[in-house]
Amino acid sequence: MGAWSARHRKTAVFGWLLFVVLAAYLGGLHGSSTVTDSEAMPGQVAQAARILDRAGITSPAGETVLVQSRTLTADDPSFRAAVDEVAAAVRGTGRAGAVLGPYETRAISADRHSALLRFTVEGADRAAAVANVPAVTAAVAGVQRRHGELLVEEYGEASAGKWFDDQFKNDFARAEWTALPLALGILLVAFGALVAAVLPVVLAMTAFVAASGLVALSSGALHTSNDASSVMLLVGLAVGVDYCLFYLRREREERAAGHDRETALRIAAATSGRAVLVSGLTVVVAMAGMFLTGIADFRAMSWATIVVVVTAVLGSLTVLPALLSMLGDRVEKGRVPFLHRLRRTGGEGGRFWNAVLRPVLRRPAAAAGLATAALLALAAPTLTMHTANLTFQQQLPAGNPLVATSQRIEAAFPGSPSPATVVVRAKDISSPEMTRALADLQARALATGRMHGPTEVKVHAAQNVATVDIPLRGSGNDETSAAALKALREEVVPATVGRIPGTEAPVTGSTAGSVDFNRQMSGALLPVFGFVVAFAFLLMLVSFRSPAVAVTAVLLNLLSVGAAYGVLALVFQHGVGAALVGTAGVGAVESWVPLFLFVILFGLSMDYHVFVVSRIKEAHDRGLPTRAAVAHGIRSTAGVVTSAAVIMVGVFAVFGTLSMQSMKQMGVGLAVAVLIDATVVRAVLLPAVMSLLGERNWYLPRWLRRLPQSASESPAETAGAAGAGTPGSLSPTMGG
């Protein structure tokens, strides 16, 4: 691929540009089909969504307005007047329906200083309700301005949805505009030249643009999501820049070693190009494991990541060699004098990595023991990890006005902020027997003491469907709410509506969603972990024809993932050091984050592993003993691995600064894991373990010798085939 691209430079470059433009244009023309409610969640929540979808029943977005006073009670005439004014203002927008005052529903707090006015926001779906809610919130804000002596605040599904949508767009834009200059600045330091620094960023972004179009085109068959877009940017930028960095650095290295342009490109293609291909395949295999979860959002994220990684690999192996062939030594244009001199004098890993590596190679057993103990200590908090679908209050940053309003509502009206909903589909929903069963359902629910009123029943006679809203005690995703949900599902529903033949009665709601999602995740963990580990092992085995190298890769990756899990639990669940990332402990880790981190990290950490071990194997194949080959491989790749790791950590850390808790957890988890992987694992554990194993690193049992030979020819052979250069020009002292 590298040789063809170098020979057909214009075809490769303009073909890539045409591919990117066509993919983006056709994807925009097609539009994106997103995951539906019935696809998004598993278990009874999905069953309830399907019943409502088939019946054509849409749940209107519910909103509440809190009217509160420290001095006045709900019986005071001025308090009543303010409530009536809120109701009139909301109705006057023409965007609200079913406005219910607190005096009708008895939604007045026990101390009678707070009252809740309930209504729904017009809109056929969530998007329409979100579009309509600003007019309503403006009307409520107007009442607040006229009644400074009272607190008049709105909170609900539509207003929260509006905030999430706006914040998601702002965060996504901020991440994009922060990550790109950051990556460019790091590359400028790494290469010391503007053209060389710009190339990886441009190729990574064109790969992201093309992949976005391809994902949109395929979304008719495999629905996508907003989370998938964020993940695609995150991973696409990280791997796209890394792959180009590996390839470009090796080509520059070979040019510095005295090879002509064509030979340098051949060597880069045969070595770094192969490492990029193996790394890309490993990421693809790891991400494919997410399909085993059976959750639509995970499938969307998995597919988006696979597409962007394949696109980035394709660009790195085709258009990058073509551009390097076109530019030649002009890739060093725009040199920054000090940075360029610093890069040129930093060969063989630089003073820092040499200082780290010498004691590791001198006492590999002690180094391996200390590093392993440190990582296991970091991983220890994983044993206490609690996962949950984070509530609205947990997702948003502290001090957010909507969070403050929801907390005031919860304090005045204790109980789960979102009720459980029993969706009942019967043969005859209006029959006397079913009417009695629905009444009995509410009575028995309240009698358990785990649920509280007011309950609400809506009967859709034409569709033979009814919904029963029953508030659960607890915060929504704590043990109290989970126990209440269990009682509702396993005791109350089967004893009432569930006794009538031909009736379905799944229970949905935010608590149900969290419980069902966690149950699905727990069931998927072993299959996903097993799939990813097994295929990563096989890829390493085929790539390096060494069981020891494959086992080492898997075990080291598991250690770095475990350490990242421990940091997540420590910071975001227990709150240790949470202030450093602008948040506070919320008592739980977002349900999807641990599994997502596992597959992403298992794929991405192979970047470094494949790249470093490839250089070690090259040196060993040229005749160096294992310990000397390890020293050469680590030192010659130290600069590249450091630059690549700093870029990844920087990009991921940007996501750790975003507003939503789940994005923070994902960004911090990835940044910490990559940092650990590129330092403790690659600079200490890997050389220590390989030094201890010695020649056993390269042992291949006789029964495995039929494995396909995927190893590339050595750089010396490649140079000789090109008719330029000599094996001696690729000596073990070559800088990295």
N, C-alpha and C positions, 0 to 999 in steps of 0.2 A: 504493500500500500504506500509506504514511504517513497520507494523508488519510482513507482508509477506517478505519484503526485509531483515529485521533483522533475520528472521528465515532461509532464503535461501540466505545467504550472497554471496557465491561464484557464484551462478546462477545470482544474480543481478549485481555483479561487472563485471564478464566476459561477461554476456549478453550485458551490456552497452558498453564495449570495442568492442565487435563484431559488435554491431550496428553502432558505430562511424566509425570503419574501413571499414565496408561494404558500408555505406552511402558515405564516402569520396571517396572510390575506384570506386564505380559505378557512382558517380557524375562526377568524373574525366574522366572516360571512356566514358560517354555520352556526356560531354561537355555542354557548355551553349549557348542557343539561345537567342540573345539579341533583344531588341525592335527595330523595323524598323522605318524608317523615316515617313512612312505613319501612323504608330501606335502612334508615339511619340507626335504628335501635333494634336489639334482639328481643326474644322472649315475648311476654304478654304485652309489652308496650307496642311491639310491631303488630301483634295480633289485633290490638285495639285500633291502631291506626288504619289497618286494612279494613276493618268493619266500617269505620267512619268514612273512609275513602269510597268504598263500594256503595255506601248509602248516600254519598254526596253531601255529607254533613261536615261543615267546617266549623271549627270552634272559634268564635270571634275573640279577638284579643281583649282580654279583660284589663281594666284600669281602675285604680282607686285614687281618691283624693282624701288626704288626711286633713281634717280641721281640728286644731288643737289649741288649748289655752291653759296657761298656768293658773289663772284666777277664775275665769268663767267656766261654767258647766254647760252641758248640752241643753239644759232647760232654760238657760238665760235667753231672753228675746234677741239680743244682739248676736249671740252665737247662732241661734236658729236662722236669723236673717242672713248671716254670712253663708250658712249651708245652702239656703235657698238661692242665694246669688251665684254660688258655684254651680248649682244644678242648672240655673237659667243660662249661665255663660257657656257651659258645656253643650247644652241643647242648641244654643244659638249658633254654634259653629257648623251645624249640619253634618258633622262628621262622627257623631256619637249616637248610640242607640241604647235602649233599655237602661235609662238612668234611674237608679234606685237610691233613695235617700236613706240616711241612718235611722230615721224615725219609722220607716216602713220595715226595714230589715233588722232593726234593733242592734245595729252595728255601732254600739256606744260602749266605750271602755268601762271597766268596773268602777273607776273613780269619777266617771262621767265628765272628764276633762278632754276626751278625744272622741271623735266620730269619723266614720268612714262612709264616703259616698262612692257607690260602685256604678260602673257603666262599661259598655263595650265600645270599641272603636270600629267604625265602618270599614269594610274591606273584605274582598272575596278570599284573600289569602294574607299571609303574614306580611309580604312585601307591600300590599296595598294599605294594610293597617299602619305600617311604619311610615308610609308616605302621608297618611292622613293625620297622624298624631301631633305634628308640630302645631297645627291650628288649635288643637285642644289644649296643649301645654301652655301656649301663649295666652289663651283665655283664662286658664287657672292662675297663671302668673299675674294677670291683670287684677284678679280678685285679691291676690296677696298684697299687691301694691296699695290697694284701697283699704286694706284691713291690717295695718301694721301691728295691731295689738294681738293678732292671731297668727298662728302658723298654718298656712294653706299650701300643701305640697302634693304633687302627683307622682304616682309610681305604678308601674304595671308592665305587662308583656310588650306592648307597642312602644312605650317610652324607653324601656330597657333595650328593646331591639334596635331602636333608632340610635341609641348611644353606642351599642356594639357595632353596628354597621359603619357609623361615622368613624369610630375609633379604629376599627379594622383597616379602613382605607387610609387613615392618617398614619397608623403604625406601619402599614405595608410600604407606604411612600417614604416614611422616615427611614425604615430599614434599608430600602433600596438606595436612597441618596446618601446614607451613611456608610453602608458596606462597600459600595463601589470606590469612593475616594480612599477609604481605608485600605482596601486591597491594592489599589494603585500605588499608594504611598509605600506599603510594605515591599511591593515588587520593585519600586524605584530604588529602595535601599538594597534589595537583594541583587539587582543587576547593575545598578549604577548608571543606567542609560534609559532615556525616556521611551524610545521605540521598543526596546525589549520588555519594558514594564507594561506598556500599553497593550501589546499583543495578547497576552493571556486574558486580560479583562475583556477586551473586545470579543475574543472567541467565546469566552464563557457567557457573555451577555447575548451574543447571537445564538448560541446553543439554547439558552433559556427562552428567547423569543420564538425560535423554531419549535421547541418542545411545547410551549404554551399553545401554539396553533395546532399541533398534532393532538394534544390532549383534548382541546375543544372539538376537533374533528371526530375523535373517537368517543366523545362523551354521550353520543346517542346510544352506544352499546354498553359503555361503562361510565356511569354518571360520575361527575367530578364534584369538588366542593371548594369552599374558600380556604379551608385548611390545606388542601392539596396544593393550591397556588402558593401559599406561604412556604410550604415545605419544598416545593420545586425551586423557588428562588434561593432558599437557604442552601440546599444540596447542590443545585446547578452551579451557583457561583463558586462554592467551595471546591467541588471536584473539577469543574471546568478550568479554574485557575491552576489547581494542583497538577492536573494532567499536562497542561501546556508548560507549566514550570518544569516538571520532570524532563520533558522532551527538549525544551529549549535550553535548559541548563546543560544537558548532556551534549547537545550539538555544539554549544559554545566551548565546552570543555575539550571536545575533540579538535576543534579548530585551534584552541590554545596549545594543544599537544602537537601541532604541526601538520594535521591532515588537511587536504583540500576540501572544498565545500561539499562536493559530491560524496566523498568518503565519510566525512563527518556526519552527513545526513543518513548514510547507510548504517553507520554504527549506532546512531541515535535511534533509528527505526528498529534495529535488531535487538536493542537493549531496553532503553526507556520506553520505546513504542510497545514492546512486548509487555513490559511491566504495567503500562497504562491499560492494555487490553485485559490482562489478568485481573487487575484491580477493578476495572469496570464490570467484568463478568461477576466478580465476587459481590460487588454492590447490588447488581441486578438479582443475583441468586438470593442474597439476604433480604432484599425488599420483596421478592416474590413470596417469601414466607408469610407476609402479612395477609395474603389472600386466604390463608388457612384460618384466620380469625372469624370469617363469615360476617364481618361488619363492613357496611358499605363505605363508611368514611375511611377505613383502613385500606380497603381496596382502591379507593380513589387516590389516597396518598401514595400507595405502593405503585400504582400504574404511572402516576405523574413523575415519581422519582425515577422509575425504570426508563421512561421515555427521555427525561432530561439527561440521565447518565449515558445512555446509549448515544444520544445526540452529541454530548460532549466528547465521548470517546471517538466517534466518527470524525468530528472536527479536528481533534488532536492528531489523528493518524492520517488525515488527508490534507485539509487546507493549511494546517500549520507547516508541514514539510514544504508545501508549495510556496508559502509566503517566505519561509527561511531561504529557500532556493532563489527566490526573486530578490530578496534583500541582500543576501550574502553578508558581508561584514558591515553593511549599513544598518544592521539590526542594533549595532552599538552607537548609533547616532543619538545626539542629545545627551551626551555624557555629563554627569554631575561630577566634577573633578574629585572632590573629597570622597564621595561615596564610591566612585569607580576605583580609586586607589585602595580604599578600605576593602572592597571586594577582592581585588587582585592579590592583596597581601593576606587574605583570610583562608588560604588553601589548607588542605589536610585537616579541616574541621575547626581551625582556630584554637586559640589558647584555652577557652572555656571547655570545649568538648574534649580536648586532649587531657586537660586536668581531671575531668570526670572519668575518662576511659582508662587512664593508666592504673589507678588503684583497682578498678573493676577487673581488668585483665590480670593484674598481679594476684588478687585474691577473689576469684570468681565465686567460690562457695559462700564466702561471707557477704559479698555484694548481693548475690541472689537471695540469700536468707533475709537480709535486712530489707531489701526492696519488697519481697513478698510479704513480710510481716507488716510493713508500712501500708501496703495496699489492702491487706486483710483488715487492718485496723480501720482504714477509711471505709471499707465495705461493711463493717459491723452494724451501723445503724440501719442497714437494709432489713435486718431481722425485725425491726419495729415498724417497717413501712406500712402505712394505711393508705389505700387508694380509694378514690371516690370521684364521681362526677361533681366537680366543684359547683357550689351554689353561686348565684348572682353576686352575693356579698363577698364570697371568697375570690371570685374572678377579678373583681374590680379593685383598683388601688385604694388604699385607706384615704379617707377624706373626700371620696367622691360623693357629690350631692345625692345621687340616686341611692347609694349605699346608706347614707345617713338617713334618708327618708324611710327606706325599707326597715332599718333598725328601729326607728321611732314607731313605725307601725307594729313591728313585732313586739316591742316592749309594751305597747298599749293593748295589743290583742295577741297574747301569747299563743304559740302554736306554729306548726309548719307553715312557711310562707306560701307554699303552693299545695293545694289539696290533692289527695289521690282521687282518681276518677274511675268509677266502675262503669265500663261500657257494656251494656246488656243488649244482646240480640236474641229475640225470641220468636216463636211461631206467631204469637198474638200478644203484642206488648200491652194491649189495652184490656186483656182479659181480667176478670175479677181475681183470679188466682195470682196473676203476675202483679196486679196492683197491690195485693196484700203482701206479696214477697218483697216488693220494692220498699214498702213501708216498714216491713220487718227488718230488711237490710239496714235501714237507717237506725232503727231502734237498737238492734243488736250491736251495731258498730259503736254507738255511744255508750252502751252498757259495758263494753270491755274496759272503759276508762283509758284506753290507748288512743282514742279519737275524740274529737269534740265538735260541737256545732259552730255555726249553722251549716247544716247539710242542704244540698239543693238537688232537685230532680228535674230533668228535662226529658219529656217524652216526645218522640218523633213517630207518631202513630203510622204514618204512611210508609215509613221504612222499617217498622217493627223494631226500633232501636230506642233505648233510653240511656241517658248518662246520669250518674249519681256522684256528685262531688262531696267528698268526706275529708275534712281537714285532719291531718295526723299530728300527734304531739311530737315535739322535738324540733330540731333545726332544719330538717329536710334531708340531711345525709349523715346523721349521727346514728348511734345504736338505738336510741329511743324511737326514731322514725322508722328504722329498719324493722324493729320488733312490732311496731304498729302495722306496718305493711304486711308482715308475715301473718299477723292475726287476721287481718282483713281478707287476705288471699286464701288462707288455709282453714280458717274457722268460720268467719262471718259469711262470705260469699257462698261456699258450699252448703251451708245450713239454710240459706234463704233462696235467692234466685237460682242458685246452682242446682237445687233439687227438682226444678221443673224440667221435664224432658225436652231436648232439642234447644236448650238455651246455652249461649256462650256468654261468659262474663269475665273477660280479662280486666285487670286493674292496671291503669297507666298513671302518669304523672311524673314529676321530677324525681321523687324518691324511688318510684318504681323503675325509672330509667337508669338511675345510678346503680340500683341493686341488680337489675337484669344485665347491665353492661359489665359490671364487675364479675358476675357469674359467667358470662360469655368469655370474658378475658381470662379468667382462671382456667376455664376449660381449654382455652386455645394456647396457653403458655407452653405446655409440654410439646404439642405438635409443632408449634412455630420454632421453639428453641431447638428441638431435635432436627427439624428440616434445615435450619440455617447452619447449625454446627456441622451436621453430616455433609452438606454440600460444600461448605467452606473447606472442610477437611479434604474432600475429594479433589476440589480445585487446586489446593496447595500440593496435594500428592501428585497430581498429574503435571502440575507446573514445574515442580522441583524434583520429582521422582525420589522422594525421601519421606518415609513415614515420620521420622524424627522432626523434620522441619514442619510437616503438617500438624503434628500433635502440639509442637511448641507454639505455632501460630494460634491455634484454637485456645490453648490454656492461657496464653498471655492476653488474648483479647477478652476472655472471660474475666480475668483479673481487673482489667481496666474498666469493663462494664460494671462489675461489682463495686468498684471504688466510686464510680459516677453515681450509682444507685444510693450508696451510703451518703454522699454529699447532698443529693436531692432530699433524702429523708431528714437529714440533719438541719438543712437550711429552711426548706419550705414546709416541712411538717412540724419540726420542733422549734424553728425560729432562730437557731444558732447562726449568727452572722447574716441574718436575712436583711438587716438594715444596709449592709454593704451593697446589696443589689436593689435597693429601693423598695423593699416589701417587708412583710412580717409573716411569721409562721401562721399557716391557716389550718393546721391540724391534719392535712391530707395532701397526697400527691395526685394530680389529675390522672384518672383511670388509664387513659391511652398512652400517657407519656413513657412509663417504663418499657412496655413492649416496643413502642416506636423507637426509643433510644437504643434498645438492644439491636434491632435490625439495622438501624442507621450506623451505629458505631461498629458493629461487626463488619459491615461493608467498608466504611471509610477507613478504619484502622488498618485494613489490608493494603491501603495505598502505601503507607510507610513500610509495612512489613515486606511486601513484594519488592518494593524499590530497593530497600536495604539488603535483603537476603539475595536479591539478584546480583548486586555488586559483590557480596561476599562469595557467592558461587562462581562468578566470573574469575575472581582472584584465585579461588581454590582450583578451578579448572586449568588455570595457567601454571599451576605447580606450587603455589604457596601452601604451607601447612595451615591447618584450620585456624589456629589462634592468630597467625599473621594475617590470614584472609579476613578474619572477623575485624581485626584492627583496621585494615585497609578499607573494608566495606563501610564501617561506621564512620571513619574519618572522611572518606571521599563523598559520603552522602550527607554529612552533618549540615552543610550549608543549605542544601536543598530541603531536607527534612525540617530544619529550623524555619526556613522561609514559609514552606507549605503549612506547617503547624501554626505559625503566627497568623497567617491569613485565615485559616479555618477558625482558630480561637477568636480572632477579631470579628469575623462574620457572625459566628454563633453568639458571641457576647453582645453584639448589636441587638439580637433578638431577646437577650436577657434584659435589655433596657426598656422593652415595650410595656404597654399598660396592662395587658391581660395576663393573669397569673399563669395560665397554661403555656403561653408563649414564653414567659420568663423561665418557667421550669424547663421547657424544651431547650432554650438557648443556653442557660447556665449548665444544664446537664451535659449537653454536647461539648461546650467549651471546656469544661473541667475534664471530661473524658479524653478529649483530643490532647489537652495539655499533659495529662498524666501519660497518655500513650506515647507521645513524642519525646518525653523526657525520661521518666522512670522506666517505662517499658522498653523503649527502643535504645536508650543510651546506657541503661544499667542491666535490666533483666535479660534482654535479648543477647548482648555480648557475653554476659556471665554464663547463661545457660548453654549457649553454643560452644563456649570455651570448655565448659565442663564435659560436654558430650564429645568434643574432639572429632575424630574421624567417623564416629557413629552418626554424626549429622547426615552423612552422605551414603549410609548403608541402605541398600535396596534388596530385600529378600528375593530369592530366586523366583518364588511364585508370583512376585509382582513385576518381574522384568518384562512382561508382555504389555505393560502400560504404554499408551501412546507416547512417542517421543516428541514432546512439545518444546523442549529447550531449544533456544536459538543457537546459531553458531556463535562462536566467540567473537569479540570485537576484532581480534587479530585476524581471524579468518575473513571477516567481513572486509577489513581493510585490504587484505591481500587480494580478495576477489575483485576489489575495485581497482587494483593495480596501483595503489598508492599507499604509502605508510608501511611500517614494519611492526611486528609484534613488540619489539623493544620500545616503540614510542608509546606503548600503553603500559608502562611500568607501574609496579605497585605504589610508587611515590607520587603518582599523578594526583593533582589537586581535585577536590570535589566542589 
